[in-house]
Amino acid sequence: MDMIGFIGMGNMGTAMLKGAKRTFDGSQIIFHRKSVDKMKELAEEEKVNYAMSNSEVVEKSKYIILAIKPQMFEKVIDEINDSLDNDKVIISLAPGFTITQLKEKLKAGRIVRSMPNTPAMIGEGMTGVCFDENEFDENEIDVINKIFEATGKAKKVDEKLMNSVVCASGSSPAYVFMFIEALADSAVKCGLPRKDAYEFVAQTVLGSAKLMLETGKHPGELKDMVCSPGGTTIAGVAELEKNGFRKAIFEATDACFNKCNNIK
């Protein structure tokens, strides 16, 4: 029975561990975190194993999920490198680091690069994944796919598009939450109780996204369905256009993309 190890138990690492529990038995999962009390608490809550060091996670696991921030990479690599070998499968969640760069840093030849997002916490994540299938056997590919599908949807993409995936789904939940907060605030200004405003807006965002995915209609077509001639919606849309709504999104995406390209 191959073990799945987690290094880095922030929001994303914890979300992926809890997702893995939907597909894999807890006895197959092991993790480490700095706080011993919190580590034991999570292990008891999820009925999984814990290790007293990152190197122990690596030693006991075949699949190692590196859910660490780019600025922590060098430190963690120093801790685990002596425990790595080419039988291990490294799954990196860090933005910006290419598979080639990771192979240069890690004493392991088989790397999976991925970019999940925080909706993975509730099993509604969207993950971009890339790896060379020729380096893995069918069972390993099946396990890799199951790890990501346990947290929502996953799509294999060419590695040259991974930084674009960061822009499309990795970072963008923050923008969506900002939109929800701003729209709810504006509804409160118009008299709607805050709790109701958040519920109305959040459900509308959820329903709108599902409508697009399930109908397959272009978002512009769905927007036009709401915009009656001379009506309230087109008046609001005109103000968004006048105030640079689309331009702000483009500039945020450019900033995110440029940051990905400059991570060392």
C-alpha positions, 0 to 999 in steps of 0.5 A: 500500500503506497502512502500519500504524504503531505508537506505544508499544511496551510489552507491548500495542503489541508484542503487536499488532505481532506479531499484525499480522505474522500478517495483514499483510506486514512491509513494511506495518508501521512503529514507533518506540521510544525505545531505538534498539538495542531498536528495531533488534532488534525490527525485525530479529526481525519483519522490519518497518520502524522510524522515528526518531520518532513523527512519522515513524511518523505521516507514513508511515502511514495507520493509527496505533495509539496503544498508549500509557498515559493519562499519556503521551497529552499528550506524544505528541499534542504530538509527532504532531499536526502530522503528522496529517490527516483521511485518517489512521485513529487506533486508540487503546488507552488506557482512559478516553478517549472518541472525542469527547475524542480528536477534541478532542485530535488533529488527525484526525477519524477515531478507533477506540477499542479495549481489547485485553488481554495474551493478545493476545501469543499470539493469544488476546486479546479486544478491544472495539472501537467506531467510527462505520462511516459515517466509514470505507469498506469497505476501511478497516473490513476493515483495522481488523477484521483488525488486531484479529482478528490478535491473537485475538477482537474484538467491536464494542460501543457506546462507552458500554460501553467502560469495562465492557469494560476491567473484563471483559477489559482489566484482568481478566487480572491477576485471573486470574493472581492466582487461578492464583498463589494456587491454585497456592500453596495446592496447594504447601502441600498437597504438590504440587511448584510446577512441577506446581501451576502446570501443573495450575492453568493448564491447568484455567483454560484448559480451564474457559474453553474448556468454557464457550465451546464448550458455551455453558452458563451458568458456574453450571451448569458449577460445579454439575456439579463440586459433588457433594452433600456432596463436596469441591468444594462444601466449597471453594465454601462457603469461597469464599463465606464469605470474600467471593470474589464480593464481592471481584470486584465491588469490584475491578470497581467500582474499575476502572470508577470509575478509567476514568471518572475518567481525564482 
